[in-house]
Amino acid sequence: MQIEVNIEPKGNWQDEANCLGVDPDLFFPERGASTREAKEVCRGCVVRTDCLEYALVNGEKFGIWGGLSERERRRLRRQRAQATRRTSA
């Protein structure tokens, strides 16, 4: 007896992103420039969490991902690392 498994590929989260079609330069502002407009695009995005996790897992060091700047993502990584250390101890 042969069992057939039909797994349809899950759509790419980027296909659902609010930023689809938006100028990428908006998400990679010059040092010291405002990130407000990019974060506003992210605010209501249905894949915001997926985007943020992608950036964290892949070590994205530049730009706005999931509505967070590089500094905010560093802070989040530190918080997660501290929480992991506490639960492991």
Backbone bond lengths (Angstrom), bond angles and torsions (degrees), N, CA, C in turn:
res aa  C-N    CA-C-N  psi(-1)  N-CA   C-N-CA  omega(-1)  CA-C   N-CA-C  phi
1 M - - - 1.450 - - 1.531 108.72 -
2 Q 1.299 115.60 130.05 1.458 120.93 -179.38 1.527 109.23 -107.96
3 I 1.325 115.48 129.49 1.460 120.67 178.84 1.521 107.78 -100.60
4 E 1.285 114.70 126.81 1.461 119.54 179.79 1.525 109.02 -103.15
5 V 1.297 115.51 126.48 1.459 120.88 178.97 1.518 107.87 -109.16
6 N 1.289 115.02 123.72 1.459 120.15 179.78 1.529 108.56 -109.53
7 I 1.294 115.48 102.01 1.459 120.32 178.74 1.517 107.67 -109.64
8 E 1.309 114.62 112.80 1.459 118.69 178.20 1.523 108.57 -81.64
9 P 1.309 116.60 136.67 1.460 117.82 179.20 1.522 110.78 -63.94
10 K 1.323 113.57 135.42 1.457 119.52 177.89 1.519 108.22 -71.52
11 G 1.304 116.65 138.78 1.456 120.83 179.49 1.517 111.47 -58.47
12 N 1.275 115.89 150.39 1.444 121.73 178.86 1.525 108.93 -69.80
13 W 1.318 117.82 128.12 1.463 120.58 -176.78 1.522 111.78 -58.55
14 Q 1.318 117.00 -29.18 1.467 120.36 -178.59 1.524 112.06 -64.45
15 D 1.321 116.81 -24.95 1.468 120.39 179.38 1.525 112.48 -66.71
16 E 1.325 116.79 -19.72 1.469 122.10 -178.72 1.526 112.88 -102.05
17 A 1.322 117.38 -0.35 1.464 122.05 -172.72 1.528 112.99 -72.12
18 N 1.325 115.30 142.46 1.471 121.36 175.68 1.523 111.72 -61.20
19 C 1.320 116.71 -28.12 1.463 120.55 -175.11 1.523 113.16 -81.65
20 L 1.317 116.98 -4.16 1.456 120.51 179.64 1.527 109.02 -57.55
21 G 1.313 116.63 119.82 1.455 121.33 179.88 1.527 114.64 89.64
22 V 1.336 116.94 -5.59 1.464 120.75 178.07 1.530 108.03 -85.68
23 D 1.323 116.63 145.69 1.459 121.35 179.45 1.536 109.98 -56.52
24 P 1.338 118.25 119.41 1.474 121.29 -178.39 1.523 113.44 -58.84
25 D 1.329 117.23 -26.36 1.461 119.60 180.00 1.526 111.82 -59.23
26 L 1.328 116.76 -26.19 1.460 120.93 178.45 1.523 110.50 -60.78
27 F 1.330 117.37 -33.08 1.461 122.67 -176.00 1.522 113.22 -91.84
28 F 1.322 116.49 -3.07 1.455 122.24 178.08 1.528 108.91 -130.68
29 P 1.343 115.77 65.66 1.474 119.55 -176.09 1.525 111.89 -69.70
30 E 1.305 114.53 157.02 1.464 120.35 174.97 1.520 108.88 -61.93
31 R 1.314 116.32 153.88 1.465 121.33 178.76 1.530 110.05 -52.95
32 G 1.316 115.92 128.16 1.461 121.48 178.34 1.520 114.54 87.48
33 A 1.340 117.40 -10.02 1.465 120.85 179.64 1.530 109.87 -77.78
34 S 1.296 116.23 159.32 1.460 121.76 -178.39 1.530 111.74 -68.07
35 T 1.325 115.06 142.49 1.463 121.74 175.64 1.532 110.24 -107.23
36 R 1.305 116.46 3.31 1.465 121.73 -173.40 1.530 113.01 -57.36
37 E 1.326 117.44 -47.11 1.470 120.01 -177.96 1.527 112.10 -63.26
38 A 1.330 116.63 -42.07 1.467 120.25 179.20 1.523 110.00 -63.96
39 K 1.321 116.78 -44.07 1.460 120.42 -179.66 1.524 111.32 -65.41
40 E 1.317 116.47 -30.96 1.465 120.50 177.36 1.533 110.36 -66.53
41 V 1.319 117.34 -38.57 1.471 121.17 176.40 1.528 109.52 -62.18
42 C 1.320 116.36 -39.74 1.464 121.98 -177.94 1.528 112.85 -73.15
43 R 1.308 116.87 -28.36 1.467 121.66 -169.86 1.528 114.12 -48.20
44 G 1.316 119.11 -50.35 1.454 121.06 -177.31 1.514 114.60 -100.16
45 C 1.307 117.11 15.45 1.471 121.01 -174.53 1.529 111.38 -73.91
46 V 1.330 115.51 132.54 1.466 120.49 -177.94 1.531 113.17 -72.90
47 V 1.330 118.01 -17.29 1.467 121.04 179.78 1.529 111.70 -112.03
48 R 1.301 116.10 21.73 1.470 121.25 -178.76 1.530 111.64 -55.01
49 T 1.328 116.79 -45.27 1.462 120.98 -179.12 1.523 111.00 -64.43
50 D 1.325 117.03 -42.05 1.470 120.50 177.77 1.523 110.87 -61.31
51 C 1.310 115.94 -42.12 1.465 121.89 179.85 1.529 110.36 -62.65
52 L 1.326 116.18 -46.39 1.462 120.59 179.79 1.524 110.56 -62.73
53 E 1.317 117.32 -45.44 1.470 120.44 179.59 1.523 111.15 -62.35
54 Y 1.326 116.80 -39.23 1.461 120.50 176.77 1.532 110.15 -57.55
55 A 1.324 115.52 -47.12 1.466 120.25 -178.92 1.522 111.41 -63.70
56 L 1.318 116.80 -41.02 1.466 120.23 -179.44 1.524 111.44 -67.77
57 V 1.319 117.07 -45.85 1.460 121.70 -178.94 1.529 111.31 -65.00
58 N 1.322 116.45 -37.07 1.463 120.76 -176.32 1.520 113.95 -94.42
59 G 1.318 117.06 4.40 1.468 120.70 175.83 1.514 114.17 64.23
60 E 1.329 116.94 34.83 1.467 119.75 177.92 1.527 108.88 -61.28
61 K 1.310 116.47 122.89 1.462 121.04 -175.79 1.517 112.97 -103.44
62 F 1.301 117.15 -7.73 1.458 119.78 -176.27 1.511 110.34 -129.65
63 G 1.306 116.38 151.50 1.451 121.76 172.17 1.508 115.15 88.00
64 I 1.322 113.55 177.39 1.456 122.95 177.38 1.522 107.39 -98.19
65 W 1.308 116.05 123.66 1.468 122.69 179.19 1.518 107.37 -132.53
66 G 1.305 117.41 127.98 1.457 120.46 179.11 1.517 112.94 59.51
67 G 1.304 115.83 25.43 1.456 120.29 178.14 1.522 114.93 83.98
68 L 1.327 117.51 5.05 1.466 120.51 -179.24 1.522 111.25 -118.09
69 S 1.320 114.76 144.37 1.458 121.16 176.14 1.526 109.36 -79.73
70 E 1.316 116.05 172.33 1.458 119.32 178.86 1.524 111.29 -60.80
71 R 1.313 117.88 -38.98 1.474 121.69 178.64 1.532 110.15 -63.88
72 E 1.326 116.65 -43.71 1.470 120.61 179.82 1.528 111.24 -65.77
73 R 1.322 117.44 -36.68 1.463 120.35 177.51 1.519 111.53 -67.95
74 R 1.333 117.27 -38.39 1.475 120.35 176.10 1.524 110.23 -60.20
75 R 1.324 115.83 -44.69 1.468 120.73 179.01 1.529 110.25 -60.28
76 L 1.329 116.58 -44.14 1.459 121.19 179.78 1.530 110.96 -63.52
77 R 1.332 117.27 -41.69 1.471 120.36 177.80 1.526 110.65 -61.19
78 R 1.337 116.97 -42.27 1.471 120.61 178.38 1.526 110.91 -62.92
79 Q 1.331 116.53 -44.09 1.462 120.67 179.70 1.527 110.58 -61.51
80 R 1.317 116.32 -43.11 1.469 119.98 179.58 1.525 110.76 -65.33
81 A 1.320 117.11 -40.71 1.462 121.23 179.28 1.525 110.03 -63.86
82 Q 1.307 118.10 -42.57 1.462 121.87 178.45 1.522 110.56 -63.90
83 A 1.323 116.78 -42.51 1.464 120.49 179.28 1.523 110.56 -63.92
84 T 1.323 117.07 -38.79 1.471 120.91 178.47 1.516 110.59 -65.74
85 R 1.333 117.22 -41.92 1.466 121.15 179.15 1.530 110.11 -63.26
86 R 1.326 116.92 -41.09 1.464 120.33 -179.85 1.520 112.16 -64.33
87 T 1.339 116.71 -40.90 1.464 119.39 -178.76 1.531 111.17 -74.94
88 S 1.327 116.96 -24.23 1.467 120.84 179.76 1.522 111.58 -80.73
89 A 1.306 116.43 -25.59 1.469 120.75 -174.84 1.511 112.66 -76.76
